[in-house]
């Protein structure tokens, strides 16, 4: 199922699954994707789904709708395309699983507020058993979200920038582990690159992902 990942200044603020033929974007509260910003028109644009094809159409908005940096009236979207409305970037993901992801499941980020400091996305990650585990959080040390601390309350929390670098922090009975999920830029843990195999996290560990430093903190 295709989805739109809404972000501003590199921080993902929401994800929307495209389940309807018509999904509206705009500032007014009745839109399917509400973007509360004065640069966004009340009814700014619409996403139209026809079979497996998705089109974005500008609804004569004041400031226009941009696709990959170019103003568009109506344009078909391809996987990875970025729609820009005001300062917001909305990335289109068609969720076509690549090789090696056949036996994985989709973990959705929470819809209430930020699910992770520098972008939580629904990412393909190996199924894991939920465990009580200790309480922990990720504290952002650099970038636009510096100083923000986000509790790791879900079984899996994904962090990073979709399409660039995404890592998954998994809560297990014995503690937390981190693994690389997608992107050419592998995250590092205390300066060492992280692969697809989960690596245990300990209090004070420093993660670096897509140019942003984060610290793992256990309470």
N, C-alpha and C positions, 0 to 999 in steps of 0.2 A: 504494500500500500504506500503510495507516495506521501511525502510529508514536507512541510515548510519549517525551517529553523530560523527563528527571528532573533537577531542580535543587534547590539549597539556597542560601538567601541570595542568589538571583539568579545563581548560578554553575552552569552546566549540567555535570553529572558523567557522564551517560550518555544514550544514545539506544537505544531498543529498537523494532525493527520488529515489528508484530503479524502474525505469519505463521501462528499456530495458532488453533484454535477457542477454546482456553482458555490464558490467560497468567496465571500466579500471581505475586503480589507479597508479600514478607514478609522477615523477618530471617534465616530459615534458608537455608543455602547451596543447597538444592535448588530454590528458587524460580526462576522464569524471570527475574524482576526482583528482585535481592537488595538490600535496603535495610538496611544494618548500623547500626541505631540502636535503643537500648533503648526508645524510644517506639513502635517498630514491633513488632507481634506476629509470632511465628514464621511463621504463615500468616495474613496480614492481610487481603488482598483478592484478587479475581480479575477479570480482564478477559475477557469472553466475546464472541466475534465470531460474528455470525449474518448471513451474506451480507455486505452493506456496513454493517450496524449493529454498533456496539460498545457493550457494557454493562459497567459497573463494579458489582461486588457485594462488600459487606463480609462477611468470614467471621467474624462475632461477635468482632471484634478488641477488645482492651482499651481502646484510645483512640479507636476509631471511624475511619471514612473520610468525608472531606468532599469535596463537589463544588461548586466556586465558592463556598466558604465555608459551605455548609450540609451538615449530617450526612445521609448517605444510607445506605439498606440495599441497594437495587439501582436503578440509574438508567442510562438510555441516554445516551451521550456525543455531543455535537455538536462540530464542528471548533472548536478553540480553547478548549474546556473545560479547567479545571484541577482535577485530583484532588489533595487534600492528605492526606498521611499523616505524622503527626508534624510535623517542621519541613520535610519534603520536599514540593515541588510537582511534580506530574507532568502535563505539558501534553499534551493529545490533539490530534494533527494528522492530518487525514484525507488530506492531500496532494492535494487537488483543485487542479490547476493553473489559474491564472487567465489572463486574456487576456495575450498577449505572451510566454507561457512555453512555447509549443508546441515551439520548436526548442532547448530547453535540456536539460541533463542533470542528474542528481542526483549531487552530490558528498557522500559520507558522511564524517562526522567520525570520527576514530580512536576505537576502543573502549577503548584502554588509557589510563586516566587522563584528565586534562583535555586536550581538543584545542585549546582557545582560552581566554583568560583570563576573559572575562565571558560565556561561553556559546557553544559551538560547536553549530551545528545543521546538519542536512542541508538545504541550501538550493539553490534552483534558480539555477544560474549558468551563464553561457555557457561552452561547452567551450573549453579552452585547451590549447596544446601544452606538455608538460612540458619544463622547461629546467633546466640545472644551476644557473645564477644564483649570486649571493653568499649567504652565510649571514646570516640575520637573525632578529629576535625582536620580540615585542610585550611591552612592560613596562607593567603596570597601575600607574597613578599615584594613583587614588582609588577609593573604594568598598570593599566587603568583601574584595576580592581584591588590594588595594593591595600593591605590592612583588613580586607574582608576575611572573615572566618566562617566556614560552612561546616556544619556538623555532618558526619558520615552516618546517617541514620538508616539508609537503605542497604539492602544486600549488595547491590552493585551501584556505584556512583561513577559516571563517566565524566572525564575532564578533558579540556583541550579545544581545539578548533577543528570542526568537521572538515574532512578533506585535506587538512594539513597535518595534524597529529592529534590522536585521541588515545588516552589511556583509561583503563578501568581499575578502580579500587574496589576490591571485593571484601566483604565482611564475613569472616569465617569463625567457627567456634574458638579456634586457638589464636585469633587475631586478624590483622588485615594484611592483604597482599595486593601488589600492583602489577599490571601487565600491559604491554603495548597492544592496542586494538587495531588502529588503522593509521595511514599516513606514512610518507617517506621519512619524515623526521622522527627518529626514535627518541622517546623521553629518556632522561638520565636520572639516576638515583645516587645522590652524593657523588656526582661526576661520572658514574659508570652507566653505560647504555643498558636499557631494559629491553628485553625481547618479548616474545609471545608467552614465554613461561612465567608464571606468577613469581614475584619476588617478595618475601616477607618485609613488612614495614615496621620500624621501631620509632619510638618517640624521638622527635628532633630531626628525623631524616628530611633531606631537602630534595624535592623533585623539581626538574626543569622540563617544561613542555612548551613547544612553540614559542620559545623565547621568554616564557614567564616562569618565575621561580615560586615554588610553594613549599610550605613546611608541614610535615605530618605531625600532629600534636595529639597525644593521648591524655585524657583527663583522669 
